[in-house]
Amino acid sequence: MFAKDFALPDQNHKTHKLSDYRGKWVVLYFYPKDDTSGCTKEACSFRNNLETLTSKNVVVIGVSADSTQSHQQFIKKYDLNFVLLSDESKEVIKQYNAWGKKIIYGKEIVGILRKTYLINPTGEIAKVYEKVKPDNDEHTNEILKDLQQLQTTN
């Protein structure tokens, strides 16, 4: 299945379309909120492993409903080295099924789900990671392992 194209602004108000990244692998990850503990761990893991990901022709793109200004502050505070896109309308978040019910501190709420898509260079969804656990580098390592397998089979 092909990933749906979209156009969203980054932290510097520059518009990015998913189709701009054809020819590269894309880690498109959706996360609930800038500068919260789990989202910070996940972002810092991608930051710490970006050189390895980049060496495998991978681009990392984060998406949340936070404003471009919030993204600027988050990037500056944690020295993030990849693009964060702002989807304040939640249109793309919903398109990618990253909106739904979740349990937070024992209460059921509706919000952004932590979900990642690995998209191949032709724009097809190669893998979907549901209910991502942001701790340590577990998620990033899983992506790298899957990427190795996918790149050797193609």
PyMOL commands that set and color helices and strands:
alter all, ss='L'
color gray80, all
select helices_A, chain A and resi 18-21+37-48+50-55+68-78+91-95+138-153
alter helices_A, ss='H'
color red, helices_A
select strands_A, chain A and resi 7-9+15-17+25-30+58-64+83-86+99-104+107-112+115-119+125-129
alter strands_A, ss='S'
color yellow, strands_A
deselect
rebuild
show_as cartoon
